């Protein structure tokens, strides 16, 4: 296991406070292995069912969560994900914030384009995840780390 996976995540991002006023619950989960990705998928699916997201929206959210978790592992060396239960008074939602101490993303515009990859994949990760959710924000600083926030609201 690499040293990066044993170190706590210290990347500070304003995204950690996103939707604070709407948050009713927060669960912090480690992202250090493929098993952690599987556990995250399970947690997200359970939360999505609990707020009665449609099957299509459940699938979109779980897919985005899986892709972003794998990016956190592969490119960020592991990290944390915060799973938030949200309500804004009119609707319920699920928020996810992925955070790592990795090398950061030097060119966000390029990284969000379909087809862009540094890892030999299809290059659908960030841009594809963005299309699957209702809200998507990213904070990345070269040499410090990356945080990605996504939200899916019940329709």
N, C-alpha and C positions, 0 to 999 in steps of 0.2 A: 504494500500500500504506500502511496506517495505521501511525502510530508504535507503537501497541500491539502490532502484530505483529512489530516489530523488537526489542522489549524482552524481556529474559529474564524467565521466570516466577519471581517471588520470593515468592509466597504460600506461607507455611509452614503445613503441616497434619500432624497426627499420622497421617493416613491414608497418608502416604508410607511409613511404617514398618509398616503393617498387614501381617501375614503374613510378617514378616521371617524368622522361624525356619523357615518353609515354602518360602521363595523359593530356587530353584536357578538362576535366570537372570532378568536384568532388561534390557529394551531400552527406551530413551527415544526417542520419536518426536515431532517437531514437529507442531502442528496450526495451520497458517497459511492453508491453502487447501483447496478442494474436492479437489484432487489428493492432499493429505495424508490426507483422509478415505478416499479410495479405497485408498491405500497401507496405511492402518491395517486396513481391512476384509480386505485380502489377507493381512497378517501374522496377524491373528486367525484367519482361516480355516485358514491353514497350521499354526498352533499347535494348533488344535482337531482337525485331521486327525491330527497327530502323536501326540496323546494318545488318539486313537480315540474322541472324543466322537461320540455318535449324530448322524445328520444333523439331527434335530430340535433337539438341543442346540447343534449348530454354528450353525444358523440363528438360534436365539434369541440366542446370544452375539454373533454378527456384527450382528444387528439392534440390540441394545442398544448395542454399541460405536459403530455408525454414528450412532444417535440422540444419544448423549452427546457424540460428537465434533462433530456439527453444532451442538449447544447450546454447546459450548466456543467454536466459531467465532462463532456468531451473537450470543450473549449475553455471552460473556467476552472477545471481541475476539481470540480465538486463545489458544493455550497449548501445553501438552505432554500427552502420554499416556505412561504407563509400563506396559509389557506384561510381566507377570511369569509365569514358569513356576513352578508350585507343586506341592509334594508334602508330605503330612502323615504319610507313613509307611504309609498305608493306601490312599490314592487320589491321583490327579493332578488338577490344576486349572489354570485360567488366571485371572489377576488383571489388572485394568485400573484404573489410577488416572488420572483426567482432572483437570488443574489449570490454573487461569487466574488472571490478575490483574484480572478484570473487576469490575463493581460489586457483586457478591455478590447473594444472594437474600434480600430483606428478610423474607419470610414462607415458610419452608420447608414448613409444613403445607399452606398454600394451594397452593404450587408442586407438591406431590406429588399433588394431587387431579386426577383425570381431568377434562378440560375446561378447566383453567386454562391460560391462555396470555397472554403479553405481546407475542407476535410475530405474531398473526393465524393461527397454525396450529390444528391440531385439539386441542392441549393434551394429548397422550398421551405426551410425552417422558419426564419423570422418573418418573412413576407407571408408565407402560408399561414402561420399562427395568427398573424395580425388580421387576416381575412376571416378567421374562424370565430373571433370574439367581438364583443361590442365596443370594448375600450382596450387600447394597447398603448403603452408608454415604455420608453427605454431610456436608461441613464447609463452611459458607459464612459469611462475615462481610461485612456491608455495607461497601462502600468498600475492601475488601481483595482479595476473590477467592473462588473456590469450588474445592473438590476433591470429586470423586465417585469412590468405590471400588466396584468390582463384582467378583464371583468366580463362576465356573461350575466345578463339580466334576464329574469323570467319575463316572457312576453305575455 
